[in-house]
Amino acid sequence: TNQDITLLFIAMARAAGFEASPVRVTDRKQRFFAKEYTSILQIRHLIAAVKVKGSDMYFDPGIRFCPFGLLRWNYTATDALKLDKKGGVFVKTPQPSYQKSATATSARVALAEDGSLKGQIAVSFQGLDALEHRIDGIYEDEEGRKKALEDEIKGWLPAGSVVKLAEAKGWEGSDSPLSGLFNIEIPGYASIAGKRLIVPAVLLQTWHKDVFKHADRIYPLYFHYPFTETDRVELTFPEGFSVESMPRQQDARLKYAGYHSSTQMNGSRLVIQRSLAFNAIYIPKDRYAEVRGFFNNVQQGDGQQAVLHKGGSVSAEKHN
């Protein structure tokens, strides 16, 4: 069992001269820890704490594909009982940084005069994102994994999009990214207005698009884990079209979050870049307004459009 593997890891670490301890940890995917509820069922999962250069590092060798020094998200930033000869002491497992969960996309796409879009998207999952995908794929065959990835990417794109997985790499790794290359077709991606094509600035729709609609909130905000998203899209426009206007640069900042989007011309291509980093898990409800304001700015940046004009030279606004 995964518990047997963790205990063996602790024994091997002790044999190598390290101070190592078993740690019973709360699974916050199931519940939040309550000290007044004295049940061992709250802390059933076993991880390892190993003292390295005077500080505890936490490991979960019993979880398949779990990278070195990283815990699965539901065992991070939560209460745990570190066992010792006297019984034990309660500790808090560390919160992973936003850099430990990253999804990066890179797209090369071409826009047709009828507004349809074709091309390829390369997607890379790293850290916690890669771990969750690998765990979900343990009991799937190749066809099942392929369908799961295609359905996920399809969910990021406008309705009616066609997505076909060309290749996927890294299913059996732990420290390396899990990556996929997809062929995509999107009918009616750009709107036609006379001699103009109106093109959405952001190709991929994110999960937070409609999350913060309400002005008030009763409960605190809770994110599974911090995360990073980076996107780059190179869009080739149809022959005979020129850029009339481009999306403006957009920036938003909080102490624990950042967003940046920019658009540049590169020959006959628009290069659209976007980054979003969020480094928090629990947000009290009295700070909901600032989080909502931040994501409203993100949505404004993501909702911008480029305008392409057919025939003649039209001077484009430059927003780098």
Disulfide bonds with the S-S distance in Angstrom:
none
